[in-house]
C-alpha cells in the first residue's frame, strides 16, 4: 500500500483558510443578523421607561426644571457608582450585580437631591452632559477619517468638552439647558430605537470607538437610526424654545419666594411701627375722665368744703351727711383728686 501523503505543517495555519469565507455567512453581513434578534421582558420594560424619560427631556426639559435636575443627578451618580462598584474590587471582595445596583441607586438618589436643590450644581451637571454628548458625536463622526493613536485622545476630548459645556451652562443658563436637555432626550430615544431595531448594535459600536477597540461593522439600519438623533434634538430645541419654555424662567421661582419674604417683613415692620405710635409716651399723656356737664349750683368753694371737714373732725357741727341731705346735695370729699359729682339736682344747665 502506498503511504498516505501527509500535509505539511506550517507555523500559520490561517493560510489554508484564506478565501474560504462564504459571502453568504451571516457573520460577514451585519444586516443578516436582524432576523436573529430576540428580546427579553426586563430590557423591554427598561427601554419603555427610557422612552418616557427621553420624551420628557426632549420636549419639556426646561419646563420641568427641577425634575430634570433630579433625573440628571440620579442617572449620572448611579452610572458612575455602579461602574466603580461592579467593575472594581472593594475591600478585596467582588460585589454582585444586585448589591452594586442597590448602592448605585442609593447614592444616585442623594446626587439627584443635591442637583435639584442646588441649582448651580444641577446646571453644571447639565453642561457636563452636553459636552460629553458633543465629544462622543465628534469621535464617532471622525472614525472613517482618522484612527486615534492613543487612548488619551478620547479621554482628553471628553474631559475638555465636558468642562467647557459646564462653564457655558453656568453663563447662559436657559439656552444651554434647552440645548442640553433636547440633545440628551434625543440620544435616549435614539438608543431605544436602536434596541428595537438592532439590539443596541449602534451603542456597542460607539462603546468600541471610545475604548479604541476594533468596531464591528454596522448595517445601513444603524446609520439610519443614528441620523434620527440630530433630527430629534433639533425638534426638541424648537419645541421648547417656542412652546414649552417660552415665558418661563427657573429664576422666577426663587425671586418670587424672596419677594414674598420681603413683603411679609415690610408688613410686619409697618405693623410694629403703628403699634409703637399708638402706645402712650411716659409723662406726656394721661387718661382723663370724660367731661360732665355743669349746671347752676354745682360748684362749691374749696374753703367751704375744708370747713366742713374740720367740723366733722372736731364734732362741733352737724355731720356732713345731714348737711348734704338737708340741702339735697352730694359733696365730693375727694375734690382734690379731680372727681366731679353733681351736688344739687340740675335745674337748668348752663
C-alpha positions as CSV (number, residue, x, y, z in Angstrom):
1,X,0.0,0.0,0.0
2,X,1.2,3.4,-0.8
3,X,1.6,5.6,2.3
4,X,-1.0,8.3,2.7
5,X,0.5,11.7,1.9
6,X,0.9,14.0,4.9
7,X,0.1,17.6,4.8
8,X,3.0,20.0,5.5
9,X,2.9,21.7,8.9
10,X,3.3,25.5,8.7
11,X,3.5,28.0,11.5
12,X,0.5,29.9,10.3
13,X,-2.5,27.6,9.6
14,X,-4.7,30.6,8.6
15,X,-3.1,30.3,5.1
16,X,-5.3,27.2,4.4
17,X,-8.4,29.2,5.3
18,X,-7.8,32.2,3.0
19,X,-10.6,32.6,0.6
20,X,-12.6,30.0,2.4
21,X,-15.1,32.6,3.9
22,X,-18.5,32.2,2.4
23,X,-20.0,35.5,1.3
24,X,-23.4,34.3,2.5
25,X,-22.1,33.8,6.0
26,X,-24.2,35.9,8.5
27,X,-21.0,37.0,10.3
28,X,-19.8,38.8,7.2
29,X,-23.1,40.6,6.6
30,X,-24.3,42.7,9.6
31,X,-27.7,43.2,8.1
32,X,-28.3,39.4,8.2
33,X,-28.3,39.5,12.0
34,X,-31.6,41.4,12.0
35,X,-33.6,38.2,11.6
36,X,-31.8,36.7,14.7
37,X,-32.6,39.3,17.2
38,X,-34.6,38.4,20.4
39,X,-36.0,40.5,23.2
40,X,-36.4,39.9,26.9
41,X,-39.0,41.3,29.3
42,X,-36.8,43.3,31.7
43,X,-34.8,45.1,29.0
44,X,-38.0,45.9,27.2
45,X,-39.5,47.5,30.3
46,X,-36.4,49.5,30.9
47,X,-36.4,50.6,27.3
48,X,-40.0,51.8,27.7
49,X,-39.2,53.8,30.8
50,X,-36.2,55.3,29.0
51,X,-38.6,56.3,26.1
52,X,-40.8,58.2,28.6
53,X,-37.8,60.0,30.2
54,X,-36.5,60.8,26.7
55,X,-39.7,62.4,25.7
56,X,-39.8,64.5,28.9
57,X,-36.2,65.5,28.4
58,X,-36.6,66.4,24.8
59,X,-39.9,68.2,24.9
60,X,-40.3,69.5,28.5
61,X,-36.7,69.8,29.6
62,X,-36.6,73.4,30.7
63,X,-40.3,73.5,31.8
64,X,-39.8,70.6,34.3
65,X,-36.6,72.2,35.5
66,X,-36.4,70.6,39.0
67,X,-37.5,67.2,37.8
68,X,-34.8,67.2,35.1
69,X,-32.2,68.3,37.6
70,X,-33.1,65.4,39.8
71,X,-33.1,62.9,37.0
72,X,-29.8,64.1,35.7
73,X,-28.2,63.7,39.1
74,X,-29.8,60.3,39.6
75,X,-28.6,58.9,36.3
76,X,-25.1,60.4,36.5
77,X,-24.5,59.4,40.1
78,X,-25.9,55.9,39.6
79,X,-23.9,55.2,36.5
80,X,-20.6,56.3,38.0
81,X,-21.1,54.4,41.3
82,X,-22.3,51.3,39.5
83,X,-19.3,51.1,37.3
84,X,-17.0,51.6,40.3
85,X,-18.7,49.0,42.4
86,X,-19.3,46.4,39.8
87,X,-16.0,46.6,37.8
88,X,-13.6,47.3,40.7
89,X,-13.0,45.2,43.8
90,X,-14.0,46.9,47.0
91,X,-12.4,45.7,50.3
92,X,-10.9,42.7,48.4
93,X,-14.4,41.5,47.5
94,X,-16.2,41.4,44.2
95,X,-19.7,42.8,44.6
96,X,-22.6,41.1,42.9
97,X,-24.8,42.8,40.3
98,X,-27.7,43.3,42.8
99,X,-25.6,44.8,45.5
100,X,-23.8,47.2,43.1
101,X,-27.2,48.3,41.7
102,X,-28.6,48.9,45.2
103,X,-25.6,51.0,46.2
104,X,-25.6,52.9,43.0
105,X,-29.3,53.7,43.3
106,X,-29.0,55.0,46.8
107,X,-26.1,57.3,46.0
108,X,-27.8,58.3,42.8
109,X,-30.9,59.5,44.8
110,X,-28.6,61.6,47.0
111,X,-26.9,63.1,44.0
112,X,-30.3,63.8,42.5
113,X,-31.5,65.7,45.6
114,X,-28.3,67.8,45.6
115,X,-28.7,68.8,41.9
116,X,-32.4,69.6,42.4
117,X,-31.9,71.8,45.5
118,X,-28.7,73.5,44.4
119,X,-29.3,75.0,41.0
120,X,-25.7,75.7,40.3
121,X,-24.7,72.1,40.7
122,X,-27.6,71.0,38.5
123,X,-26.6,73.4,35.8
124,X,-23.0,72.3,36.0
125,X,-24.1,68.7,35.5
126,X,-26.4,69.7,32.6
127,X,-23.5,71.3,30.8
128,X,-21.3,68.4,31.6
129,X,-23.7,66.0,29.9
130,X,-23.9,68.3,26.9
131,X,-20.1,68.4,26.5
132,X,-19.9,64.6,26.8
133,X,-22.6,64.1,24.1
134,X,-20.9,66.5,21.7
135,X,-17.4,64.9,22.2
136,X,-18.9,61.4,21.6
137,X,-20.6,62.5,18.5
138,X,-17.4,64.1,17.2
139,X,-15.3,60.9,17.9
140,X,-17.9,58.7,16.1
141,X,-18.1,61.1,13.1
142,X,-14.3,61.2,12.6
143,X,-13.9,57.4,12.6
144,X,-13.8,57.0,8.8
145,X,-11.3,59.9,8.5
146,X,-8.6,59.1,11.1
147,X,-7.6,56.5,13.6
148,X,-6.9,57.6,17.2
149,X,-3.3,57.0,18.1
150,X,-3.8,56.8,21.9
151,X,-6.5,56.4,24.5
152,X,-5.6,59.8,25.9
153,X,-7.2,61.4,22.8
154,X,-10.8,60.4,23.5
155,X,-10.3,60.9,27.3
156,X,-9.0,64.4,26.8
157,X,-11.7,65.2,24.3
158,X,-14.4,64.1,26.6
159,X,-13.0,65.8,29.7
160,X,-12.3,69.1,27.9
161,X,-15.7,69.2,26.2
162,X,-17.5,68.4,29.4
163,X,-15.8,71.1,31.4
164,X,-16.4,73.7,28.6
165,X,-20.1,72.8,28.5
166,X,-20.4,73.0,32.3
167,X,-18.9,76.5,32.3
168,X,-21.0,77.7,29.5
169,X,-24.1,76.3,31.1
170,X,-23.4,78.4,34.2
171,X,-23.1,81.5,32.0
172,X,-26.1,81.0,29.7
173,X,-28.4,79.0,31.8
174,X,-31.6,78.9,29.9
175,X,-30.2,78.5,26.4
176,X,-27.7,75.8,27.3
177,X,-30.3,73.9,29.4
178,X,-32.7,73.8,26.5
179,X,-29.9,72.6,24.1
180,X,-28.6,70.0,26.6
181,X,-32.0,68.5,27.5
182,X,-33.1,68.3,23.9
183,X,-29.9,66.6,22.8
184,X,-29.8,64.2,25.8
185,X,-33.5,63.3,25.2
186,X,-32.9,62.7,21.6
187,X,-29.9,60.5,22.4
188,X,-32.0,58.4,24.8
189,X,-34.8,58.0,22.2
190,X,-32.2,57.0,19.6
191,X,-30.8,54.3,21.9
192,X,-34.3,53.0,22.5
193,X,-34.9,52.8,18.8
194,X,-31.5,51.1,18.3
195,X,-32.5,48.4,20.8
196,X,-35.8,47.9,19.0
197,X,-34.1,47.6,15.6
198,X,-30.7,46.0,16.1
199,X,-30.4,45.1,19.8
200,X,-28.1,48.0,20.7
201,X,-25.6,47.4,17.8
202,X,-25.1,51.1,17.4
203,X,-24.5,51.5,21.2
204,X,-21.8,48.8,21.2
205,X,-20.2,50.4,18.1
206,X,-19.9,53.7,20.0
207,X,-18.5,52.0,23.0
208,X,-15.9,50.2,21.0
209,X,-14.9,53.5,19.4
210,X,-14.4,55.2,22.8
211,X,-12.2,52.4,24.1
212,X,-10.2,52.1,20.8
213,X,-11.3,48.6,20.1
214,X,-11.9,47.4,16.5
215,X,-15.6,48.4,16.0
216,X,-18.0,45.9,14.5
217,X,-19.4,46.8,11.0
218,X,-22.8,48.4,11.0
219,X,-25.8,47.8,8.8
220,X,-27.5,50.6,7.0
221,X,-30.3,50.5,9.5
222,X,-27.9,51.6,12.2
223,X,-26.8,54.6,10.3
224,X,-30.5,55.5,9.7
225,X,-31.1,55.2,13.4
226,X,-28.1,57.4,14.1
227,X,-29.5,60.0,11.7
228,X,-32.6,60.4,13.9
229,X,-30.6,61.8,16.8
230,X,-29.9,65.3,15.3
231,X,-33.5,65.4,13.9
232,X,-35.0,64.7,17.3
233,X,-32.6,67.1,19.1
234,X,-33.5,69.9,16.7
235,X,-37.2,69.3,17.0
236,X,-36.9,69.3,20.8
237,X,-35.0,72.6,20.8
238,X,-37.6,74.3,18.6
239,X,-40.5,72.9,20.6
240,X,-39.0,74.0,23.9
241,X,-37.9,77.4,22.7
242,X,-41.2,78.3,21.0
243,X,-43.8,76.5,23.2
244,X,-42.9,74.9,26.5
245,X,-40.1,77.1,27.7
246,X,-41.5,80.4,26.3
247,X,-42.2,82.9,29.1
248,X,-40.8,80.6,31.8
249,X,-37.7,81.1,33.8
250,X,-36.3,78.9,36.6
251,X,-35.1,82.0,38.4
252,X,-38.6,83.4,38.8
253,X,-39.5,80.8,41.4
254,X,-36.5,81.9,43.6
255,X,-37.3,85.6,43.1
256,X,-41.0,85.2,43.9
257,X,-40.1,83.4,47.2
258,X,-37.7,86.2,48.1
259,X,-40.1,88.9,47.2
260,X,-42.8,87.3,49.3
261,X,-40.5,87.1,52.2
262,X,-39.5,90.8,51.8
263,X,-43.2,91.8,51.6
264,X,-44.0,89.9,54.8
265,X,-41.1,91.5,56.5
266,X,-42.1,95.0,55.4
267,X,-45.7,94.4,56.5
268,X,-44.5,93.3,59.9
269,X,-42.3,96.3,60.3
270,X,-45.2,98.7,59.4
271,X,-47.4,97.0,62.0
272,X,-44.8,97.3,64.6
273,X,-44.3,101.0,63.9
274,X,-48.1,101.6,64.1
275,X,-48.2,99.8,67.5
276,X,-45.3,101.9,68.8
277,X,-47.0,105.1,67.7
278,X,-50.3,104.1,69.4
279,X,-48.6,103.4,72.7
280,X,-48.7,106.4,75.2
281,X,-45.4,108.0,75.9
282,X,-44.1,108.4,79.5
283,X,-45.1,111.7,81.1
284,X,-46.8,113.1,78.0
285,X,-50.3,111.6,78.1
286,X,-52.6,110.5,80.9
287,X,-56.1,109.2,80.8
288,X,-58.6,112.0,81.6
289,X,-62.1,111.4,82.8
290,X,-65.0,112.3,80.5
291,X,-66.3,115.8,80.9
292,X,-69.5,116.2,82.9
293,X,-71.9,119.0,82.1
294,X,-72.0,121.6,84.7
295,X,-75.3,123.1,86.0
296,X,-76.2,126.0,88.3
297,X,-75.2,125.4,91.9
298,X,-72.7,122.6,91.2
299,X,-69.5,124.4,92.3
300,X,-68.7,125.0,95.9
301,X,-65.8,127.0,97.3
302,X,-62.8,124.9,98.4
303,X,-62.8,126.9,101.7
304,X,-66.4,125.8,102.5
305,X,-65.5,122.1,101.9
306,X,-62.4,122.5,104.1
307,X,-64.5,124.0,106.9
308,X,-67.0,121.1,106.7
309,X,-64.1,118.6,107.0
310,X,-62.8,120.5,110.0
311,X,-66.1,120.5,111.7
312,X,-66.6,116.8,111.0
313,X,-63.3,116.0,112.6
314,X,-63.9,118.1,115.7
315,X,-67.5,117.0,116.0
316,X,-68.8,120.6,116.8
317,X,-71.1,121.0,113.8
318,X,-73.6,118.9,112.0
319,X,-72.4,116.0,110.2
320,X,-71.6,116.2,106.6
321,X,-74.3,113.7,105.8
322,X,-77.1,115.7,107.4
323,X,-76.0,118.8,105.6
324,X,-76.0,117.1,102.3
325,X,-79.4,115.6,103.0
326,X,-81.0,118.9,104.0
327,X,-79.6,120.8,101.1
328,X,-80.2,117.9,98.7
329,X,-76.6,117.9,97.7
330,X,-73.8,115.4,97.3
331,X,-70.5,116.8,98.5
332,X,-67.4,115.3,97.0
333,X,-64.8,115.0,99.8
334,X,-62.2,114.0,97.3
335,X,-62.3,117.2,95.4
336,X,-58.6,117.4,95.2
337,X,-58.4,114.1,93.4
338,X,-60.2,115.5,90.4
339,X,-63.6,113.7,90.6
340,X,-66.6,115.7,89.6
341,X,-70.1,114.7,91.1
342,X,-73.2,116.9,90.8
343,X,-74.0,118.5,94.2
344,X,-77.5,119.6,93.5
345,X,-80.4,118.5,91.4
346,X,-79.9,120.1,88.0
347,X,-82.4,122.8,87.4
348,X,-81.1,124.4,84.3
349,X,-77.8,123.6,82.6
350,X,-75.7,126.5,81.5
